[in-house]
Amino acid sequence: MIAVDVNNVAELHDAGYRVLNEGLGREAARAFLNLSFGGTGNYTEEKKLFPPMTDAEHEEMMAAIIADAKTKGEA
């Protein structure tokens, strides 16, 4: 279990994304987040504006999240 300060929005966001990503995988986590946060517009067209995250980008993001967790004593 990860100890998270629920009053720290950035910490809660990072921990939540880390858990989703590890549990679902990056593409499923992204799809879940897109489903969870309703919006407006045309998803089919707008998704073309943001290419999928590369494996290198994903690894870099996860390394930063893990390093931050280690700094805070959560990993």
KALIN-V11486 format. One record per helix or strand of 3 or more residues. SS is the DSSP state (helix for helix, strand for strand). FROM is the first residue (numbers start at 0). TO is the last residue. If there is no record, write none. Layout:
ss={SS;SS}
from={FROM;FROM}
to={TO;TO}
//
This chain:
ss={helix;helix;helix;helix}
from={8;25;42;54}
to={23;35;48;70}
//
